[in-house]
Amino acid sequence: MKKLLFIFPVLVVLVFLFSGIFRKEIQPAPDNIKTITENQYFELQKGDILVRPNWSWLQGSSSVEGGRKYGHVAIVTKGESGSTISESLEKALVVEALFFDQATKEFQFKKENQIREGKAIVSFGKKYTGIRYRLRIPLTEDQKQQIITFSQAQLNGGYNILSLKRKNSKDKKFENLDWHCATIVWQAYYLATGIDIDANGGIFIYPSDIIASPVFDQPGGIVRF
């Protein structure tokens, strides 16, 4: 087990360092960002994206202020609102792919625990204040449902840091596959909308690439909280 705990971070670093050879020029994060504080009204809708940025020095990553480690991304499957940020996050549900669990502070080696649906506040709680983002584009009810249906269909899948985007597979059925947090979100949006939410393209994608995507650079599209 100790050997695995050592090997995984090393593998992650190597993957992200060398992924730059497959990527286009790095794009900056959008400037059109609304910032809110804890005691303000906060709403989450089905299909929204919650994301924490990664280290900006990772090869090929978009640059987003305040990035930590490898960041994280999740899709809102049950929207809620509250008079505070924490109230909304406590009630809302997300689907996320993970290897390290913020609830238990442990690595999840069992495949059945690596893609889950749970409370948004677990991975996006107060400890990340100021470096949490809610992303949104106009979606039809059908598109929202497609995003949620796809995400929930992966709950018996597993975590794979080497998972890739599948651009040429819109006609295929995806169930119980292996993903990392950014690819599962990217794939859900691409299959439902045909929109590439990766800011700088390539076969690999980081959480910061999703924040930096010009797709969300519109009124109400990106909120930092």
C-alpha positions as CSV (number, residue, x, y, z in Angstrom):
1,M,0.0,0.0,0.0
2,K,2.8,2.4,0.9
3,K,4.4,1.7,-2.5
4,L,1.2,2.6,-4.3
5,L,0.9,5.8,-2.3
6,F,4.4,6.7,-3.6
7,I,4.0,5.5,-7.2
8,F,0.7,7.3,-7.9
9,P,1.8,10.9,-7.2
10,V,5.0,10.3,-9.3
11,L,2.9,8.9,-12.2
12,V,0.5,11.9,-12.0
13,V,3.4,14.3,-12.2
14,L,5.0,12.6,-15.2
15,V,1.7,12.4,-17.1
16,F,0.9,16.1,-16.6
17,L,4.5,17.2,-17.3
18,F,4.7,15.4,-20.6
19,S,1.1,16.1,-21.7
20,G,2.2,19.5,-22.9
21,I,3.6,18.0,-26.1
22,F,0.0,17.2,-27.2
23,R,-1.4,20.7,-26.4
24,K,-1.9,24.0,-28.1
25,E,-0.7,27.4,-26.8
26,I,-1.8,28.0,-23.2
27,Q,-4.8,30.4,-23.0
28,P,-5.4,32.8,-20.1
29,A,-8.3,32.5,-17.7
30,P,-11.3,34.7,-18.6
31,D,-11.6,38.2,-17.0
32,N,-15.4,38.2,-16.8
33,I,-15.6,36.7,-13.3
34,K,-18.1,37.6,-10.6
35,T,-17.0,37.0,-7.0
36,I,-19.4,36.4,-4.1
37,T,-18.8,35.8,-0.4
38,E,-20.1,33.2,2.0
39,N,-23.1,35.1,3.3
40,Q,-24.5,35.9,-0.1
41,Y,-27.4,34.0,-1.9
42,F,-26.0,31.2,-4.0
43,E,-27.8,29.1,-6.5
44,L,-26.7,25.9,-8.3
45,Q,-28.6,24.4,-11.3
46,K,-28.5,21.0,-12.8
47,G,-25.7,20.8,-15.3
48,D,-23.6,23.5,-13.6
49,I,-19.9,22.7,-13.2
50,L,-18.0,23.2,-9.9
51,V,-14.2,23.4,-10.2
52,R,-11.1,24.1,-8.2
53,P,-8.0,25.1,-10.3
54,N,-4.8,23.1,-10.4
55,W,-1.2,24.3,-10.2
56,S,-0.6,26.6,-13.1
57,W,3.0,25.4,-13.6
58,L,1.9,22.0,-14.7
59,Q,3.0,21.6,-18.3
60,G,0.3,22.6,-20.8
61,S,-2.2,23.9,-18.2
62,S,-4.1,27.1,-18.5
63,S,-3.2,29.6,-15.9
64,V,-5.8,30.3,-13.2
65,E,-5.0,32.3,-10.0
66,G,-4.9,30.3,-6.8
67,G,-4.5,26.8,-8.2
68,R,-3.6,24.0,-5.9
69,K,-2.2,20.6,-6.6
70,Y,-4.2,18.9,-9.4
71,G,-7.5,20.8,-8.7
72,H,-10.9,19.1,-9.0
73,V,-14.1,19.2,-11.1
74,A,-17.6,17.9,-10.6
75,I,-21.1,18.1,-12.3
76,V,-24.1,19.3,-10.4
77,T,-26.9,16.7,-10.6
78,K,-29.2,18.2,-8.1
79,G,-29.5,21.9,-8.1
80,E,-30.2,23.9,-4.9
81,S,-30.2,27.5,-3.6
82,G,-29.5,28.9,-0.2
83,S,-29.0,32.2,1.7
84,T,-25.3,31.2,2.1
85,I,-22.8,29.4,-0.1
86,S,-22.5,26.6,2.4
87,E,-26.2,26.1,2.7
88,S,-26.5,25.6,-1.1
89,L,-23.5,23.3,-1.3
90,E,-24.8,21.2,1.6
91,K,-28.1,20.5,-0.2
92,A,-26.8,20.2,-3.8
93,L,-25.5,16.9,-5.3
94,V,-22.6,16.3,-7.7
95,V,-21.1,13.5,-9.6
96,E,-17.3,13.4,-9.4
97,A,-14.4,11.1,-10.2
98,L,-11.8,11.1,-7.5
99,F,-8.8,9.2,-6.2
100,F,-8.3,11.2,-2.9
101,D,-11.5,11.6,-0.8
102,Q,-11.9,15.0,0.9
103,A,-14.4,13.4,3.4
104,T,-12.2,10.6,4.7
105,K,-8.8,12.2,3.8
106,E,-7.8,8.8,2.3
107,F,-6.9,7.5,-1.1
108,Q,-9.7,5.4,-2.6
109,F,-8.2,2.3,-4.1
110,K,-11.5,0.4,-4.6
111,K,-13.0,1.1,-8.0
112,E,-16.6,1.3,-6.7
113,N,-15.6,4.3,-4.5
114,Q,-13.8,6.3,-7.2
115,I,-16.8,7.8,-9.1
116,R,-19.6,8.8,-6.8
117,E,-22.6,11.1,-6.4
118,G,-22.7,13.0,-3.1
119,K,-22.9,16.4,-1.4
120,A,-21.2,19.2,-3.2
121,I,-19.8,20.6,0.0
122,V,-17.5,17.7,0.5
123,S,-15.1,18.6,-2.3
124,F,-15.9,22.3,-2.4
125,G,-16.2,23.3,1.2
126,K,-15.1,26.5,3.0
127,K,-11.4,25.4,3.1
128,Y,-11.4,26.3,-0.6
129,T,-12.9,29.8,-0.2
130,G,-11.8,32.1,-3.0
131,I,-10.6,29.3,-5.3
132,R,-13.9,27.7,-6.1
133,Y,-15.7,28.3,-9.3
134,R,-19.2,27.7,-10.6
135,L,-19.4,27.6,-14.4
136,R,-22.6,27.8,-16.4
137,I,-23.7,28.1,-20.0
138,P,-27.3,28.2,-21.3
139,L,-28.6,24.7,-21.5
140,T,-31.9,23.3,-22.6
141,E,-33.7,20.9,-20.2
142,D,-32.9,18.1,-22.5
143,Q,-29.2,18.9,-22.5
144,K,-29.1,19.1,-18.7
145,Q,-30.7,15.7,-18.5
146,Q,-28.3,14.3,-21.0
147,I,-25.4,15.6,-18.9
148,I,-26.8,14.1,-15.7
149,T,-27.8,10.8,-17.3
150,F,-24.3,10.4,-18.7
151,S,-22.6,11.3,-15.4
152,Q,-24.8,8.9,-13.3
153,A,-24.2,6.1,-15.8
154,Q,-20.5,6.2,-14.9
155,L,-21.0,5.6,-11.2
156,N,-19.8,2.0,-11.4
157,G,-16.7,3.0,-13.4
158,G,-13.3,3.9,-11.9
159,Y,-10.6,6.6,-11.7
160,N,-8.0,6.7,-14.4
161,I,-5.5,9.6,-14.6
162,L,-4.7,8.6,-18.2
163,S,-8.3,8.7,-19.4
164,L,-8.7,10.7,-22.7
165,K,-11.4,12.8,-24.3
166,R,-13.4,10.9,-26.9
167,K,-14.3,13.4,-29.6
168,N,-15.3,10.9,-32.3
169,S,-17.7,8.8,-30.2
170,K,-20.9,10.8,-30.0
171,D,-22.9,7.9,-31.3
172,K,-21.5,5.4,-28.8
173,K,-23.0,4.5,-25.4
174,F,-20.8,5.2,-22.4
175,E,-21.4,3.3,-19.2
176,N,-19.2,2.4,-16.2
177,L,-16.0,3.6,-17.9
178,D,-12.9,4.9,-16.2
179,W,-12.3,8.7,-16.0
180,H,-10.5,11.4,-14.1
181,C,-12.4,14.4,-12.8
182,A,-11.9,16.6,-15.8
183,T,-12.5,14.0,-18.5
184,I,-15.8,12.9,-17.1
185,V,-17.1,16.5,-17.1
186,W,-15.7,17.3,-20.5
187,Q,-17.2,14.2,-22.0
188,A,-20.6,14.9,-20.5
189,Y,-20.8,18.4,-21.9
190,Y,-19.4,17.3,-25.3
191,L,-21.9,14.5,-25.8
192,A,-24.8,16.7,-24.7
193,T,-23.9,19.9,-26.5
194,G,-21.1,19.3,-29.0
195,I,-19.1,22.0,-27.2
196,D,-15.5,21.6,-26.4
197,I,-15.0,23.1,-23.0
198,D,-11.2,22.6,-23.0
199,A,-9.5,26.1,-23.2
200,N,-6.5,24.9,-25.1
201,G,-7.3,21.6,-26.7
202,G,-5.2,18.5,-26.8
203,I,-5.9,15.0,-25.7
204,F,-5.4,15.7,-22.0
205,I,-7.4,18.2,-19.9
206,Y,-6.9,20.0,-16.6
207,P,-9.5,21.5,-14.2
208,S,-8.0,24.9,-15.0
209,D,-8.5,24.4,-18.7
210,I,-12.2,24.2,-18.0
211,I,-12.2,27.4,-15.9
212,A,-10.3,29.2,-18.7
213,S,-12.6,28.1,-21.5
214,P,-14.0,31.1,-23.4
215,V,-17.3,29.2,-23.5
216,F,-18.0,30.4,-19.9
217,D,-16.7,34.0,-20.5
218,Q,-20.2,35.5,-20.6
219,P,-22.5,37.3,-18.1
220,G,-23.3,34.8,-15.3
221,G,-21.1,32.2,-16.8
222,I,-18.3,32.1,-14.2
223,V,-18.6,32.8,-10.4
224,R,-15.8,32.6,-8.0
225,F,-16.8,31.9,-4.4
